[in-house]
């Protein structure tokens, strides 16, 4: 949810066309993924959160107080690291869930998140941004 929320800040805070394009795609794709997850959750009587948890809210507020190059660096670092965590979580869920509709949604989401992660890692490299993990992309991770 954080990647989606901070991506909404990009059009007003970023100075990079590359990051603006990335954020536009991320918003469209993650919105669709979120809708699918919400539908599966609601069909099982589970309500997903609609607000950012406190830790993510702090990150959002920090990014909201930045602009220009500083915003661009922190935004893409935050999203790249988040996509790596999300991919790990989605792969784990896909491997462990017993619910077929959830597994299908998560497997589709895994493909989307992997593509977003690869794109974010490319921007991290292009901009020379330091992250908490190396931004390496294996040839097998490239979108087809």
C-alpha positions in Angstrom: 0.0 0.0 0.0 2.9 2.4 0.7 4.3 2.2 -2.8 0.9 3.2 -4.2 0.4 6.1 -1.7 3.9 7.6 -2.2 3.6 7.2 -6.0 0.6 9.5 -5.8 3.0 12.2 -4.6 5.3 12.0 -7.6 3.4 14.2 -10.0 3.8 17.1 -7.6 7.2 16.4 -6.1 9.4 14.8 -8.7 11.5 16.5 -11.3 12.3 13.3 -13.2 10.2 12.2 -16.2 11.6 8.7 -15.8 10.2 8.6 -12.2 6.9 10.2 -13.2 6.4 7.5 -15.9 7.4 4.8 -13.5 5.0 6.1 -10.8 2.1 6.3 -13.3 2.5 2.7 -14.3 3.0 1.6 -10.7 -0.3 3.3 -9.6 -2.3 1.7 -12.4 -0.8 -1.7 -11.9 -0.9 -1.7 -8.1 -4.4 -0.3 -8.0 -5.5 -3.3 -10.1 -3.6 -5.7 -7.9 -5.1 -4.1 -4.7 -8.6 -4.4 -6.2 -8.1 -8.1 -6.9 -6.7 -8.8 -3.4 -9.6 -6.8 -1.8 -12.1 -8.8 -3.8 -10.6 -12.1 -2.7 -10.4 -10.9 0.9 -14.0 -9.6 1.0 -15.3 -12.9 -0.5 -13.8 -14.6 2.6 -15.1 -12.0 5.0 -11.7 -10.4 5.6 -11.5 -6.6 5.5 -8.1 -5.2 4.4 -6.7 -2.0 6.0 -7.5 1.2 4.2 -5.0 3.3 6.1 -1.2 3.1 6.2 0.1 1.5 9.4 2.1 4.0 11.6 5.5 2.9 10.4 4.5 3.4 6.7 2.7 6.6 7.6 6.0 8.0 8.9 7.8 7.1 5.6 4.9 8.7 3.6 5.2 11.9 5.7 9.0 12.0 5.3 8.7 11.8 1.6 5.9 14.3 1.5 8.2 16.8 3.1 10.8 16.4 0.3 10.8 17.7 -3.3 13.0 17.7 -6.4 16.1 15.5 -6.6 16.0 14.7 -2.9 12.4 13.4 -3.3 13.3 11.4 -6.4 16.2 9.6 -4.6 14.2 8.8 -1.5 11.1 7.8 -3.5 12.8 5.3 -5.8 14.9 3.9 -2.9 11.8 3.4 -0.8 9.8 1.8 -3.6 12.7 -0.4 -4.8 13.3 -1.7 -1.3 9.5 -2.2 -0.8 9.1 -4.1 -4.1 11.9 -6.5 -3.0 10.1 -7.1 0.3 6.7 -7.4 -1.5 8.1 -10.0 -4.0 9.5 -12.1 -1.2 6.1 -11.9 0.7 4.1 -12.7 -2.4 6.3 -15.7 -3.3 5.9 -17.0 0.2 2.2 -16.6 0.2 1.8 -18.2 -3.2 3.8 -21.2 -2.0 1.9 -21.6 1.3 -1.7 -20.6 0.8 -4.3 -23.3 0.5 -7.0 -21.1 -1.0 -7.0 -21.4 -4.8 -8.5 -18.0 -5.5 -5.9 -16.3 -3.3 -3.1 -18.4 -4.8 -4.1 -17.3 -8.3 -4.3 -13.6 -7.4 -1.0 -13.7 -5.5 0.7 -15.6 -8.4 -0.5 -12.9 -10.8 0.6 -10.2 -8.4 4.0 -11.8 -8.1 4.6 -11.3 -11.8 3.5 -7.7 -11.6 5.6 -7.0 -8.5 8.7 -8.6 -10.1 8.3 -6.4 -13.2 7.9 -3.3 -11.0 11.0 -4.4 -8.9 13.1 -4.8 -12.0 12.0 -1.3 -13.3 12.7 0.3 -9.9 16.1 -1.4 -9.7 17.0 0.0 -13.2 16.1 3.6 -12.1 18.1 3.1 -8.9 21.1 2.2 -11.0 20.5 5.0 -13.5 20.3 7.6 -10.7 23.2 6.1 -8.6 20.9 5.7 -5.6 22.2 3.8 -2.6 19.8 1.2 -1.2 20.0 -1.2 1.7 20.6 -4.0 -0.8 22.5 -4.2 -4.1 20.3 -3.4 -7.1 21.2 -6.5 -9.1 18.9 -7.9 -11.7 19.3 -11.4 -13.1 18.6 -12.0 -16.7 15.8 -14.3 -15.6 14.1 -11.4 -13.8 13.8 -9.2 -16.9 10.3 -8.7 -18.2 9.5 -10.7 -21.3 
